[in-house]
Amino acid sequence: MKKIAIITAAGSGSRMGNFLPKQFLLLKNKSILWHTITAFLKAYSDIYFIVVLPKEYLDAGESLIKELNITDQSTIVIGGETRFHSVQNGLKLVNETSVIFVHDGVRCLVSPELITRCYEQTMLLGSAIPAVASTDSVRIEKGGTHHSIDRNNVRIIQTPQTFLSNIILPAFEQEYNQSFTDEASVIEAFGRSVFLIIGEYTNIKITRPVDLIIAETILTEKFN
């Protein structure tokens, strides 16, 4: 079945304290986005990419696609007001039955093995949502009070969130709701169940400067 990766990289990266969006920051002399796309190519060389970028960085995206030699298997679209709208913009280009990965452009340490496992489970169950168990104590705060919960029941959600096209496409025709924090929440609001899959603790999201240091260390250990 056709494989499509929607790479969401439309954020400004303001928490990095850098004028350059974090997806274009360098890690081991290559952009974070380069590492992300390369992981998918290692998993499936025939995958098609829909890369969602800020309007101001379309030229940078085109240059990256040429560098990776995937001009014939990729399209760039402009991001929307929210993640939901950015993914929705990407999904508008899907017009055939496929397995669709939606992945954070700044989760550049995702392994080809996780990508492959997500595809295989999606073919069986219709979806695959990577998740890892919480290693921290967790408390819920509401109305000025808070209480602890059993962290053994808590799962930290990652990407690539992966779905059959006939599940994700109709779900994203819904009106936007502020409760849509990821693709899984959109699917569930549409009345469909989603299925978790074991993620990777190294599949971190580059959000703050310290994350770059962590990512550099992980890459060094992986290739040494």
Buried (B, 14 or more C-beta within 10 A) or exposed (E): EEBBBBBBBBBBBEEBEBEBBBBBBEBBEBBBBBBBBBBBBEBBEEBBBBBBBBEEBBEBBBEBBEEBEBEEBBBBBBBBEBBBBBBBBBBEEBEEEBBBBBBBBBBBBBBBEBBEBBBBBBEEEBBBBBBBEBEEEEEEEEEEEEEEEEBEEBBBBBBBBBBBBEBBBEBBEBEBEEEBEBBBBBBBBBEBEBBBBEBBEBBBBBBBEEBBEBBEEBBEEEEE
